[in-house]
């Protein structure tokens, strides 16, 4: 299955007008001709202020995620915390689980081993039917280096190869499809490169999309701003063409409540959501009334 998906993804690289820098409308026209993928699953991992409790009626499954605060203490795996996570996985009969630990460097061999120990430790304690993956570290999300190419890209490719033993322990590869600047041609190049890097691990690929500009490395005026609807639709279509699944993550605002980031307020008429519903419907999803 993975070989067939890889060949399909490579064909999409060369065929997609979006990825060769043509106008966005041309990219969407190409996406409309993409064959439907029978086993492609749409996930979400979003929290909104005054948002819906579930988006399952729109065709989005809920992705269980466990952040590093629930797994680590003082930068090291904490068996007591992990035991609580394992209990939740079992109690909720979760068949797909994402672990989000971004503290360690997967290209450092000693820190790479920490990732391996963590996922092996969890694997040994959850049902064999539970799929385990690590969020965002494979491949490393180095947007500007991927766009620049040349020696900067080669350096990052080297680091991604060093991290390959981590990928061997994961069921899925989950790269970040985040948006760091409004240049759509650059984003499309980034997406193409990071998916190609993810494919090197010979596992199914699930990019995570964020309908906001990145909160730390985007231009200051854009941080936390919701993406234009047509831009997010292009990203969804690109993920559908090149990957095996996708997950939508979010959201945040600049405001803080204690130590927690506050959540953006849900707006069912927001262009990104209108385009997301249209995208899901175009893939034989249900009519979404949210």
DRENZARO-564761 format. One record per residue (C-alpha): residue number from 0; x negated, y, z negated. Coordinates in steps of 0.25 Angstrom, whole numbers. Last residue first. Example, Ala and Ser with C-alpha at 12.3 -4.5 7.8 and 13.67 -1.06 7.14 Angstrom:
BEGIN
(balo 1 (-55 -4 -29))
(balo 0 (-49 -18 -31))
//
This chain:
BEGIN
(balo 289 (89 95 -47))
(balo 288 (99 89 -37))
(balo 287 (89 80 -30))
(balo 286 (94 72 -18))
(balo 285 (86 59 -19))
(balo 284 (73 56 -12))
(balo 283 (72 51 2))
(balo 282 (58 57 4))
(balo 281 (65 70 9))
(balo 280 (73 71 -4))
(balo 279 (60 71 -11))
(balo 278 (54 83 -3))
(balo 277 (67 91 -4))
(balo 276 (67 89 -19))
(balo 275 (53 94 -19))
(balo 274 (56 106 -10))
(balo 273 (67 111 -19))
(balo 272 (58 108 -31))
(balo 271 (46 116 -26))
(balo 270 (56 127 -21))
(balo 269 (61 129 -36))
(balo 268 (76 127 -36))
(balo 267 (77 117 -47))
(balo 266 (69 127 -56))
(balo 265 (62 120 -68))
(balo 264 (55 129 -77))
(balo 263 (40 128 -77))
(balo 262 (34 121 -89))
(balo 261 (26 126 -101))
(balo 260 (12 121 -103))
(balo 259 (10 115 -117))
(balo 258 (1 120 -127))
(balo 257 (11 129 -134))
(balo 256 (20 133 -123))
(balo 255 (12 138 -112))
(balo 254 (16 147 -100))
(balo 253 (9 146 -87))
(balo 252 (20 136 -81))
(balo 251 (19 121 -79))
(balo 250 (26 110 -71))
(balo 249 (23 100 -66))
(balo 248 (21 87 -58))
(balo 247 (26 81 -46))
(balo 246 (22 66 -43))
(balo 245 (19 60 -29))
(balo 244 (18 46 -23))
(balo 243 (10 38 -13))
(balo 242 (2 50 -7))
(balo 241 (-1 57 6))
(balo 240 (13 60 13))
(balo 239 (21 62 0))
(balo 238 (10 70 -7))
(balo 237 (10 79 5))
(balo 236 (25 80 6))
(balo 235 (25 84 -9))
(balo 234 (14 95 -7))
(balo 233 (21 100 5))
(balo 232 (34 101 -3))
(balo 231 (26 109 -14))
(balo 230 (22 119 -3))
(balo 229 (36 120 2))
(balo 228 (41 123 -12))
(balo 227 (31 134 -16))
(balo 226 (23 129 -28))
(balo 225 (28 133 -42))
(balo 224 (18 143 -49))
(balo 223 (11 137 -60))
(balo 222 (-2 144 -56))
(balo 221 (0 153 -44))
(balo 220 (-4 166 -49))
(balo 219 (-17 161 -55))
(balo 218 (-21 154 -42))
(balo 217 (-21 139 -44))
(balo 216 (-31 132 -53))
(balo 215 (-24 131 -67))
(balo 214 (-9 129 -66))
(balo 213 (-9 122 -52))
(balo 212 (2 128 -43))
(balo 211 (15 122 -46))
(balo 210 (24 111 -39))
(balo 209 (13 100 -45))
(balo 208 (11 88 -36))
(balo 207 (5 75 -41))
(balo 206 (-1 66 -31))
(balo 205 (2 51 -31))
(balo 204 (-8 42 -24))
(balo 203 (-7 27 -23))
(balo 202 (-21 20 -26))
(balo 201 (-33 18 -17))
(balo 200 (-42 28 -25))
(balo 199 (-46 35 -12))
(balo 198 (-32 39 -10))
(balo 197 (-33 49 -20))
(balo 196 (-44 56 -13))
(balo 195 (-36 57 0))
(balo 194 (-24 62 -9))
(balo 193 (-33 73 -14))
(balo 192 (-38 77 0))
(balo 191 (-25 78 6))
(balo 190 (-19 86 -5))
(balo 189 (-31 96 -6))
(balo 188 (-29 98 9))
(balo 187 (-14 100 8))
(balo 186 (-17 110 -4))
(balo 185 (-27 118 5))
(balo 184 (-17 119 16))
(balo 183 (-6 124 6))
(balo 182 (-14 135 0))
(balo 181 (-6 139 -12))
(balo 180 (-17 135 -22))
(balo 179 (-19 125 -33))
(balo 178 (-8 115 -30))
(balo 177 (-8 101 -36))
(balo 176 (-8 88 -29))
(balo 175 (-15 81 -41))
(balo 174 (-19 67 -38))
(balo 173 (-12 55 -44))
(balo 172 (-18 41 -40))
(balo 171 (-9 30 -44))
(balo 170 (-11 16 -51))
(balo 169 (-24 21 -58))
(balo 168 (-36 13 -63))
(balo 167 (-43 13 -50))
(balo 166 (-41 28 -50))
(balo 165 (-50 29 -62))
(balo 164 (-61 21 -55))
(balo 163 (-60 31 -43))
(balo 162 (-64 43 -52))
(balo 161 (-78 44 -46))
(balo 160 (-72 44 -32))
(balo 159 (-64 56 -35))
(balo 158 (-77 63 -40))
(balo 157 (-84 60 -27))
(balo 156 (-71 65 -19))
(balo 155 (-72 78 -28))
(balo 154 (-87 80 -24))
(balo 153 (-83 77 -9))
(balo 152 (-72 88 -9))
(balo 151 (-82 99 -14))
(balo 150 (-92 94 -4))
(balo 149 (-83 97 7))
(balo 148 (-68 99 5))
(balo 147 (-63 112 0))
(balo 146 (-49 108 -2))
(balo 145 (-53 96 -11))
(balo 144 (-62 104 -19))
(balo 143 (-51 115 -21))
(balo 142 (-41 105 -26))
(balo 141 (-49 96 -35))
(balo 140 (-39 87 -41))
(balo 139 (-48 75 -44))
(balo 138 (-43 63 -37))
(balo 137 (-38 56 -46))
(balo 136 (-37 65 -58))
(balo 135 (-23 70 -56))
(balo 134 (-15 61 -65))
(balo 133 (-20 47 -69))
(balo 132 (-11 35 -65))
(balo 131 (-5 23 -72))
(balo 130 (6 14 -65))
(balo 129 (14 6 -76))
(balo 128 (17 -8 -71))
(balo 127 (6 -14 -79))
(balo 126 (13 -10 -92))
(balo 125 (5 0 -100))
(balo 124 (-6 -3 -110))
(balo 123 (-18 -8 -101))
(balo 122 (-15 3 -91))
(balo 121 (-16 14 -102))
(balo 120 (-30 10 -106))
(balo 119 (-34 8 -92))
(balo 118 (-29 22 -89))
(balo 117 (-37 28 -100))
(balo 116 (-50 20 -98))
(balo 115 (-51 24 -84))
(balo 114 (-48 39 -87))
(balo 113 (-59 38 -97))
(balo 112 (-68 31 -88))
(balo 111 (-67 43 -78))
(balo 110 (-72 52 -89))
(balo 109 (-85 44 -90))
(balo 108 (-86 44 -75))
(balo 107 (-83 58 -73))
(balo 106 (-75 60 -60))
(balo 105 (-62 57 -68))
(balo 104 (-65 69 -77))
(balo 103 (-57 68 -89))
(balo 102 (-46 78 -94))
(balo 101 (-36 76 -84))
(balo 100 (-28 65 -90))
(balo 99 (-14 63 -85))
(balo 98 (-9 49 -85))
(balo 97 (2 46 -75))
(balo 96 (12 34 -77))
(balo 95 (20 26 -68))
(balo 94 (28 14 -73))
(balo 93 (33 20 -85))
(balo 92 (41 10 -94))
(balo 91 (45 22 -103))
(balo 90 (41 14 -116))
(balo 89 (29 8 -109))
(balo 88 (23 22 -104))
(balo 87 (27 28 -117))
(balo 86 (19 18 -125))
(balo 85 (7 19 -116))
(balo 84 (7 34 -119))
(balo 83 (8 32 -134))
(balo 82 (-4 22 -133))
(balo 81 (-12 32 -125))
(balo 80 (-11 42 -136))
(balo 79 (-16 32 -146))
(balo 78 (-27 27 -136))
(balo 77 (-32 42 -135))
(balo 76 (-40 43 -122))
(balo 75 (-51 54 -124))
(balo 74 (-51 69 -122))
(balo 73 (-48 73 -136))
(balo 72 (-36 64 -137))
(balo 71 (-31 58 -124))
(balo 70 (-18 51 -118))
(balo 69 (-6 60 -122))
(balo 68 (-14 73 -120))
(balo 67 (-19 67 -107))
(balo 66 (-5 68 -101))
(balo 65 (4 56 -99))
(balo 64 (13 56 -86))
(balo 63 (26 49 -83))
(balo 62 (30 52 -69))
(balo 61 (45 55 -68))
(balo 60 (51 50 -54))
(balo 59 (55 60 -44))
(balo 58 (67 57 -34))
(balo 57 (76 69 -37))
(balo 56 (84 61 -47))
(balo 55 (72 57 -54))
(balo 54 (69 72 -57))
(balo 53 (71 71 -72))
(balo 52 (72 80 -84))
(balo 51 (75 91 -75))
(balo 50 (68 104 -78))
(balo 49 (71 115 -89))
(balo 48 (56 118 -90))
(balo 47 (49 108 -81))
(balo 46 (41 95 -83))
(balo 45 (36 87 -71))
(balo 44 (30 74 -68))
(balo 43 (37 70 -55))
(balo 42 (36 57 -46))
(balo 41 (40 54 -32))
(balo 40 (38 39 -28))
(balo 39 (33 35 -14))
(balo 38 (36 21 -11))
(balo 37 (44 22 2))
(balo 36 (36 33 8))
(balo 35 (45 41 18))
(balo 34 (38 43 31))
(balo 33 (31 57 33))
(balo 32 (39 65 44))
(balo 31 (44 75 34))
(balo 30 (30 77 29))
(balo 29 (25 82 43))
(balo 28 (36 92 43))
(balo 27 (32 97 29))
(balo 26 (18 98 33))
(balo 25 (22 106 45))
(balo 24 (30 115 36))
(balo 23 (18 118 28))
(balo 22 (10 123 40))
(balo 21 (-2 115 45))
(balo 20 (-14 112 36))
(balo 19 (-18 98 39))
(balo 18 (-12 93 27))
(balo 17 (1 99 29))
(balo 16 (1 94 43))
(balo 15 (1 80 38))
(balo 14 (-4 69 48))
(balo 13 (-19 67 44))
(balo 12 (-17 66 29))
(balo 11 (-4 58 31))
(balo 10 (-11 47 39))
(balo 9 (-21 47 27))
(balo 8 (-9 45 17))
(balo 7 (-3 34 26))
(balo 6 (-16 27 26))
(balo 5 (-17 28 11))
(balo 4 (-3 23 9))
(balo 3 (-5 11 17))
(balo 2 (-18 8 10))
(balo 1 (-11 10 -4))
(balo 0 (0 0 0))
//
